Amino acid sequence: MRLSQLTLTDFRSYAQAELELQPGPNVLLGFNGVGKTNIAEAIGYLSTLSSHRVSQDGPLVRHGQKQAFIRAEAHRGSRQARLEVEINPGRSNRARINRGNPVRATDVLGILRTVLFAPEDLDLIKGSPTVRRRLLDDLAVQLRPALGRVRLDYEKVLKQRNALLKSLRHESFTATHESTLAVWDHQLAEAGSHLLKARLEMLTALRPHAATAYEQLSGSIRTARLRYLSSLEVEAGPGQSIPARNIETQNLEAQNSENESESSSEPEPVHAAVNASVDASALESASRQELAELMLQGLASARREEGQRAITLVGPHRDDIAFTLDEVPVKGFASHGETWSFALALRLAAYRVMLDDDPSEGAQPVLILDDVFAELDARRRRRLAELAAEAEQLIVTAAVDDDVPASLMRHALRVESVDQISQVTPHERD
């Protein structure tokens, strides 16, 4: 999978820009602030309909303009598709495929697959649970585009349910209120169980690849591990129910209490320290229908507290992922190099999961490395270059030429400004 041409109109700092891209490595060189990352961001947006830098579309549109366009020629083996996404902040985005009539933007999901790693990905380790949840959600949507609609449905139901809880906060709870809330419970459980099942499947697929990629990048004998922390309660045995979110060590209790959910200023639930390997396993082996029932049970159990706090406390929006090296949390305990290697290993694992999902010729996702090499030592740079070189198309951005291994410099572009992008000649590379 690759792009041969990319055109930006009123996207970020670009009034108009056109780039020709080649199979294999494509390196964008230039000082910080000239627009290299904007190009990487645009390519990623074409495949996920989201930015790795901002949560809203407004900043993607050039100042003073009302909309932005990303257009590209995408190739998958012998097939070719002309993609266009129209970004309309505050309104529905639209798309065109092969210059056809406008369609929903979500209709382009799945046509182009990308994996993007950027310095912001350190937030996978250091940031809020929102970032970690998004890792699984974005991967799931790229592999199963229909989940994009499920994700939107869940967010809509969650917003409406929270609004109802807020409206009832200072009222006497009646049978009518209970009946209305029960309707939203079932809708939330229906969409939430689909989303949760997809996340658990993605986590299962990521685990072995993340462990391998971390070992390859770092040379460490410690194993990278991923564990899902759920707000649901899973039966651990007859007469015993243990919250599946109660996973990991005491260190994670402090870690998660610092985080906040994206839908409110309420703190994330604390993940207490108990041995819950049995219920974690049960959660991952549960069917979608069983997960829906568990959500309904959890919502019923949390009804009183939700009424007091006026917010939904059970569901995928309250979940987290624990990252450890062996049993030691990466956050707060790993070195800078280990943290970078772990975050990068997660993205390389996502790349491998996509290959496993569709190993056919020409189906490799586009791999994007945005300003990554500057943060790595020589050994990790070399190992990353070796791992990335196998991609059908690789996009690399860098501020310093020498940061990029020479093996990746076959096709390089110099980004002088938003108005000047030129080919780097062999003489310049030498």
RANORUR-V715656 format. One record per residue. SS is DSSP state (H for helix, E for strand, C for the rest). PHI is phi in radians with two decimals (NA if undefined). D_FIRST is the distance of its C-alpha to the first C-alpha in Angstrom with 1 decimal. Layout:
# RANORUR-V715656
SS_PHI_D_FIRST + SS_PHI_D_FIRST
This chain:
# RANORUR-V715656
C_NA_0.0 + E_-2.79_3.8 + E_-1.93_7.2 + E_-1.78_10.0 + E_-2.59_12.8 + E_-2.32_14.2 + E_-2.20_17.7 + E_-2.04_19.9 + E_-2.25_23.3 + E_0.95_25.9 + E_-1.73_23.4 + C_0.92_25.2 + C_-1.53_27.0 + E_-1.68_25.2 + E_-1.23_27.2 + E_-2.76_24.7 + E_-2.62_22.0 + E_-2.31_19.4 + E_-2.25_16.9 + E_-1.80_15.0 + C_-2.01_12.1 + C_-1.95_11.3 + C_-1.07_8.9 + E_1.37_10.4 + E_-1.23_12.9 + E_-2.26_13.9 + E_-1.92_17.2 + E_-1.82_19.1 + E_-1.90_22.8 + C_2.87_25.8 + C_-1.11_28.6 + C_-1.07_28.3 + C_1.64_28.6 + C_-1.56_27.2 + C_2.05_24.1 + H_-1.11_21.3 + H_-1.16_20.6 + H_-1.03_20.7 + H_-1.18_17.6 + H_-1.06_15.8 + H_-1.09_17.4 + H_-1.12_16.3 + H_-1.11_12.5 + H_-1.09_13.4 + H_-1.12_15.7 + H_-1.03_13.2 + H_-1.70_11.7 + H_-2.07_15.2 + C_1.05_17.8 + C_-2.62_19.6 + C_-1.73_20.3 + C_-1.46_20.6 + C_-1.95_23.8 + C_-2.37_25.8 + C_-1.63_26.5 + C_-2.05_27.4 + C_-1.42_25.9 + H_-0.89_29.0 + H_-1.14_28.2 + H_-1.35_24.9 + E_-1.66_27.0 + C_-0.98_28.8 + C_-0.94_32.4 + C_1.62_34.6 + C_-1.86_31.9 + C_-1.74_31.4 + C_-2.67_27.7 + E_-2.30_24.4 + E_-2.25_21.4 + E_-2.11_17.7 + E_-2.20_15.9 + E_-2.72_12.5 + E_-1.75_10.8 + E_-1.86_7.3 + E_-2.16_5.6 + E_-2.35_4.6 + C_1.11_6.8 + C_-1.54_9.9 + E_-1.59_9.6 + E_-2.36_9.8 + E_-2.44_11.1 + E_-1.68_13.4 + E_-1.91_13.7 + E_-2.48_16.9 + E_-2.10_18.4 + E_-1.84_22.1 + E_-1.69_23.6 + C_-2.19_27.3 + C_-0.98_29.0 + C_1.48_31.7 + C_-2.32_30.5 + C_-1.25_27.7 + C_-1.29_24.3 + E_-2.27_22.9 + E_-2.51_19.8 + E_-2.33_19.1 + E_-2.09_16.5 + C_0.94_16.7 + C_1.05_19.9 + C_-1.38_21.6 + C_-1.19_24.3 + C_-1.03_23.9 + E_-2.31_22.8 + E_-1.07_22.7 + H_-1.01_20.2 + H_-1.11_19.3 + H_-1.20_18.1 + H_-1.52_14.7 + C_-1.07_14.1 + C_1.69_11.5 + C_-1.29_9.5 + C_-2.04_7.3 + C_-1.90_7.6 + E_-2.36_8.9 + E_-2.25_11.7 + E_-2.09_14.3 + E_-2.05_17.5 + E_-2.50_20.4 + H_-0.95_24.2 + H_-1.06_24.7 + H_-1.23_23.3 + H_-1.07_26.7 + H_-1.16_27.8 + H_-1.01_26.2 + H_-1.67_29.1 + H_-1.67_31.7 + C_-1.58_31.1 + C_-1.39_32.1 + H_-1.02_30.9 + H_-0.92_29.0 + H_-1.16_26.3 + H_-1.22_26.1 + H_-1.07_26.0 + H_-1.15_23.2 + H_-0.95_21.1 + H_-1.27_21.5 + H_-1.15_21.4 + H_-1.11_18.1 + H_-1.13_16.4 + H_-1.08_18.2 + H_-1.18_17.3 + H_-1.13_13.5 + H_-1.41_14.1 + C_-2.30_17.0 + C_-0.95_16.9 + C_-1.06_20.6 + H_-1.20_21.6 + H_-1.07_21.1 + H_-1.22_24.2 + H_-1.06_26.0 + H_-1.07_25.5 + H_-1.14_27.0 + H_-1.06_29.8 + H_-1.08_30.7 + H_-1.11_31.0 + H_-1.17_33.2 + H_-1.11_35.4 + H_-1.04_35.8 + H_-1.09_36.8 + H_-1.22_39.3 + H_-1.16_40.7 + H_-1.11_41.3 + H_-1.10_43.0 + H_-1.13_45.3 + H_-1.06_46.1 + H_-1.15_47.0 + H_-1.19_49.2 + C_-1.64_51.0 + C_-1.02_51.6 + C_-1.93_55.2 + C_-2.00_56.1 + C_-1.28_57.8 + C_-1.34_55.3 + C_-1.92_56.3 + H_-1.12_55.4 + H_-1.13_53.7 + H_-1.08_51.5 + H_-1.07_50.7 + H_-1.12_49.8 + H_-1.14_47.5 + H_-1.14_45.8 + H_-1.09_45.4 + H_-1.09_43.4 + H_-1.18_40.9 + H_-1.01_40.9 + H_-1.16_39.7 + H_-1.18_37.0 + H_-1.15_35.8 + H_-1.17_35.9 + H_-1.12_34.0 + H_-1.25_31.0 + H_-1.14_31.5 + H_-1.19_31.5 + H_-1.10_28.2 + H_-1.16_26.7 + H_-1.14_28.6 + H_-1.05_27.6 + H_-1.11_23.9 + H_-1.07_24.5 + H_-1.12_26.5 + H_-1.15_23.9 + H_-1.14_21.3 + H_-1.11_24.0 + H_-1.06_24.7 + H_-1.24_21.2 + H_-1.27_20.9 + H_-0.85_24.3 + H_-1.14_23.9 + H_-1.23_20.7 + H_-1.13_22.3 + H_-1.10_25.4 + H_-1.16_23.6 + H_-1.11_21.6 + H_-1.11_24.9 + H_-1.08_26.8 + H_-1.15_24.4 + H_-1.31_24.5 + H_-1.76_28.2 + C_1.26_29.9 + C_-1.37_31.9 + C_-1.57_33.7 + C_-1.42_33.5 + C_-1.76_31.0 + E_-1.32_28.7 + E_-2.24_29.5 + E_-2.23_28.4 + E_-2.45_30.9 + E_-1.46_30.9 + E_-1.98_33.9 + C_-1.86_34.8 + C_-1.47_37.5 + C_-1.42_38.3 + E_-1.94_41.2 + E_-2.07_40.7 + E_-1.10_43.7 + E_-1.71_44.4 + E_2.94_47.2 + C_-0.98_50.4 + C_1.26_51.9 + E_-2.30_49.5 + E_-2.22_46.7 + E_-2.11_44.7 + E_-1.03_42.2 + C_-1.18_38.7 + C_-1.27_38.1 + C_-1.40_40.9 + C_-2.21_38.6 + C_1.61_38.5 + C_-1.78_41.3 + H_-1.05_43.9 + H_-1.07_41.8 + H_-1.25_39.2 + H_-1.07_42.0 + H_-1.18_42.5 + H_-1.04_38.8 + H_-1.32_38.0 + H_-1.20_41.2 + C_-1.41_39.9 + C_-1.54_37.0 + E_-2.23_37.0 + C_-1.38_35.2 + C_-1.34_33.2 + C_-1.62_35.2 + C_-2.89_38.6 + C_-1.58_40.6 + C_-1.19_41.6 + E_-1.21_40.9 + C_-1.18_38.5 + C_-1.13_40.4 + C_-1.38_41.6 + C_-1.69_40.3 + C_-1.27_43.5 + C_-1.80_43.9 + C_-2.46_44.6 + C_-1.44_43.3 + C_-2.17_41.2 + H_-1.07_39.1 + H_-1.16_40.4 + H_-1.28_39.5 + H_-1.09_36.1 + H_-1.14_35.4 + H_-1.09_36.9 + H_-1.06_34.7 + H_-1.22_31.5 + H_-1.62_33.0 + C_-1.22_34.2 + C_-1.33_33.1 + H_-1.08_31.9 + H_-1.12_35.4 + H_-1.16_37.0 + H_-1.14_35.1 + H_-1.09_36.2 + H_-1.15_39.8 + H_-1.11_39.5 + H_-1.11_38.4 + H_-1.09_41.4 + H_-1.10_43.7 + H_-1.14_42.5 + H_-1.12_42.9 + H_-1.12_46.4 + H_-1.17_47.3 + C_-1.63_46.2 + H_-0.96_47.9 + H_-1.14_50.9 + H_-1.17_48.9 + H_-1.08_46.4 + H_-1.11_49.4 + H_-1.29_50.8 + H_-1.69_47.7 + C_1.04_46.3 + C_-2.73_42.7 + C_-1.33_40.6 + C_-1.81_40.7 + C_-2.22_38.8 + C_2.48_35.2 + H_-1.00_31.6 + H_-1.25_32.2 + H_-1.88_34.8 + C_-1.56_32.8 + E_-2.61_31.5 + E_-2.24_29.8 + E_-1.68_31.8 + E_-1.93_30.3 + E_-2.37_32.6 + E_-1.84_32.9 + C_1.00_35.0 + C_-1.89_37.3 + E_-1.70_37.4 + E_-1.01_35.6 + C_-1.22_33.1 + C_-1.16_34.4 + C_1.53_37.6 + C_-2.15_37.9 + C_-1.41_34.9 + C_-1.25_35.0 + H_-1.05_32.8 + H_-1.13_30.8 + H_-1.15_30.5 + H_-1.12_29.5 + H_-1.07_26.6 + H_-1.10_25.5 + H_-1.18_25.7 + H_-1.07_23.7 + H_-1.14_21.0 + H_-1.08_21.2 + H_-1.11_20.6 + H_-1.23_17.2 + H_-1.13_16.2 + H_-1.15_17.5 + H_-1.08_15.4 + H_-1.05_12.3 + H_-1.17_14.0 + H_-1.09_15.0 + H_-1.14_11.5 + H_-1.11_11.0 + H_-1.10_14.4 + H_-1.17_13.8 + C_-2.54_11.2 + C_-1.46_11.4 + C_-1.17_10.4 + C_-1.08_8.7 + C_1.48_5.0 + C_-1.69_5.1 + C_-1.03_5.2 + C_-1.19_5.6 + E_-1.29_6.2 + E_-1.77_9.8 + E_-2.10_12.6 + E_-2.05_16.1 + E_-1.68_18.6 + C_0.96_22.0 + C_-1.68_21.9 + H_-1.11_23.3 + H_-1.10_26.6 + H_-1.60_27.5 + C_-1.88_27.1 + C_-1.33_29.7 + H_-1.03_29.1 + H_-1.14_28.5 + H_-1.20_25.9 + H_-1.04_24.1 + H_-1.10_24.0 + H_-1.18_22.8 + H_-1.12_20.0 + H_-1.05_18.9 + H_-1.15_19.0 + H_-1.24_17.0 + H_-1.40_14.3 + C_-1.11_14.2 + C_-1.37_12.3 + C_-1.13_9.0 + C_-1.08_6.4 + E_-2.47_7.0 + E_-2.18_10.2 + E_-1.96_12.4 + E_-2.17_16.1 + E_-2.02_19.2 + E_-2.75_22.7 + C_-1.53_26.2 + C_-2.12_27.6 + H_-0.96_26.2 + H_-1.21_27.8 + H_-1.23_26.0 + C_-1.64_22.8 + C_-0.97_23.0 + H_-1.01_23.4 + H_-1.13_20.7 + H_-1.77_18.0 + C_-1.65_19.9 + C_-1.16_18.6 + C_-2.27_17.3 + E_-2.20_19.3 + E_-2.09_20.4 + E_-1.71_23.8 + E_-1.69_24.2 + E_-1.39_27.9 + E_-2.87_28.1 + C_-1.18_26.6 + C_-1.87_27.9 + E_-2.44_27.1 + E_-2.24_23.8 + E_-2.32_24.1 + E_-1.26_22.6 + C_-1.48_24.1 + C_-1.38_25.9 + H_-0.97_26.4 + H_-1.09_30.0 + H_-1.11_29.0 + H_-1.14_26.8 + C_-1.33_29.8
